[in-house]
Amino acid sequence: MPDSPNLLNNSLDPTDWSGTRQQGHAMLDDMFDYLEQIRQRPVWQPIPNDIRNRYREPLPENSTDISLVHQRFMTEILPYSVGNTHPGFMGWVHGGGSAVGMLAEMLAGGLNANLGGRDQIPIEVEKQIVKWTSDLFEFPDKASGLFVTGTSMANLLSVLIARTRQLGISVRQSGLTNTSEQLVAYTSKEAHGCIAQAMDLAGLGSANLRCIDTNEFHQIDIQHLKETIKADRKKGFTPFYLVGTAGTVNSGAIDNLSGLADVAREEKLWFHVDGAYGALAKLSPSLSPRLNGIEQADSIAFDFHKWLQVPYDAGFLLVRDSTLHQDTFASPAAYLQRETRGLAAGSPWPCDLGPDLSRGFKALKTWFTLQVYGTKKLASIIDNTCELARYLTHRIYAIPELELLAPVSLNIVCFRFLVSAKQCADLKMTKEDIDKLNADIVVDVQESGIAAPSTTWINGQQAIRVAIFNHRTVGDDIEKLLGVILCKGRARVALIKRHRLKSNELAIKPIV
Ligand SMILES: Cc1ncc(COP(=O)(O)O)c(C=O)c1O
């Protein structure tokens, strides 16, 4: 006779809790050491081939002791991540995380809460964040909000809600086949690519996103926007959605949000603000006025994992009209029946506000971050990163080999390494050579392990892009960054010189 299943101990719980406790403490200590000693590590280092190849293994059938797996984490995984915890990391738009956020993640993991729905306090924690952000952005009390992976997802959800408003709830059943309207949306040429992707994923087509010209400050040109809307209406299109950006990804520009709110009101468009990182500048008394108009948005997307230093991922969408929000996503199902008492109480649930049914407890690490540090401290981090960007800008002005390529609005600085006109002529360097030189410098700097900027294109020129988000970054890190950029730039120019001389020699060598 087979054993009764409940006679077999098949639990994943440890048989030796005290050994597991010791192991856990060692793991925690390792991560505290990692954060405490982060400056002693390279920002980033290339992954050795043998280590990369270890991640092509077959699916493990048998058990391995946790201490051995932890050992592999320490030697193979921890040293080869992106490095955004390091104060020298200044690429793309990455937050630095914090010890508090890490500990909250551990608590959330232990609790293993599923925040799709049901009557549980973790959902009240998420609702608390909705209320806090709603107050911050001066949204009405009945506004709704939701944690998502990141702003790309939040932007997509907002396009879907705006689509419901324009075409009615029936669009959820009929799709776009029942409408003759061709919906068009508007944003600036500097907007993040995820807006076009959201139009694509929503079935509206990325070609129906009009990317409006920007002014010298990289902000949307409102006159051009109005003319484009007018022309579209004349051609029979239906304008429905307008996106302003609070902190563009390239240079940190903030669109004229109150000007955009006016256009949206006049034209009856859904006004969405992509505030992936910039929206939370609202916490800073000195920066907050620059976001005037954000309070008039229909929806705002932003990430707690960027400037607020919450560990990845913690994106968020705030929506003025909670009914429309719910109408866009709620999908009744027999197995999700709601009650007024018991576990199935508390409707509406977060799963009524987005496509995810299984949802982790992202709200906990955000709540911990806000509770432990408070908004004053977090705002001072935001202010300080902008101050460091201003410092870098002044240093760039003072160094003849560097040229600023875009106005510095917040904490992003775009510049390039210059070669003098004479040197360019002597070395026969073209515009493409200068662009390539700057791209190479960035890779060289990343490989040095000293700093990690990234690249972008500004007005057709390859730029070195420095985005200062990490709360650990100080003035000395900016000096180290400049030092290594100049050193790598000069070394590259010397290399080009040697190469040119050599090819000249070869050119005049007689062919025998
Ligand atoms: C302005 C802007 N929008 C959207 C995004 C996408 O955000 P996420 O990476 O959280 O999806 C970013 C990312 O940097 C951004 O800067």
The ligand as an SDF file (V2000), in Angstrom:
LIG
                    3D

 16 16  0  0  0  0  0  0  0  0999 V2000
   10.9630   59.7030  -19.0530 C   0  0  0  0  0  0  0  0  0  0  0  0
   10.9260   58.2100  -18.9100 C   0  0  0  0  0  0  0  0  0  0  0  0
    9.7970   57.5380  -19.1950 N   0  0  0  0  0  0  0  0  0  0  0  0
    9.6990   56.2120  -19.0710 C   0  0  0  0  0  0  0  0  0  0  0  0
   10.7730   55.4670  -18.6510 C   0  0  0  0  0  0  0  0  0  0  0  0
   10.6350   53.9850  -18.5090 C   0  0  0  0  0  0  0  0  0  0  0  0
   10.5880   53.6720  -17.1440 O   0  0  0  0  0  0  0  0  0  0  0  0
   10.7810   52.1640  -16.6480 P   0  0  0  0  0  0  0  0  0  0  0  0
   12.2000   51.8240  -17.0170 O   0  0  0  0  0  0  0  0  0  0  0  0
   10.5710   52.2150  -15.1820 O   0  0  0  0  0  0  0  0  0  0  0  0
    9.8050   51.3220  -17.3540 O   0  0  0  0  0  0  0  0  0  0  0  0
   11.9780   56.1000  -18.3420 C   0  0  0  0  0  0  0  0  0  0  0  0
   13.1460   55.3340  -17.9200 C   0  0  0  0  0  0  0  0  0  0  0  0
   14.1940   55.8170  -17.7020 O   0  0  0  0  0  0  0  0  0  0  0  0
   12.0570   57.5150  -18.4660 C   0  0  0  0  0  0  0  0  0  0  0  0
   13.1730   58.1820  -18.1640 O   0  0  0  0  0  0  0  0  0  0  0  0
  1  2  1  0
  2  3  1  0
  2 15  2  0
  3  4  2  0
  4  5  1  0
  5  6  1  0
  5 12  2  0
  6  7  1  0
  7  8  1  0
  8  9  2  0
  8 10  1  0
  8 11  1  0
 12 13  1  0
 12 15  1  0
 13 14  2  0
 15 16  1  0
M  END
$$$$
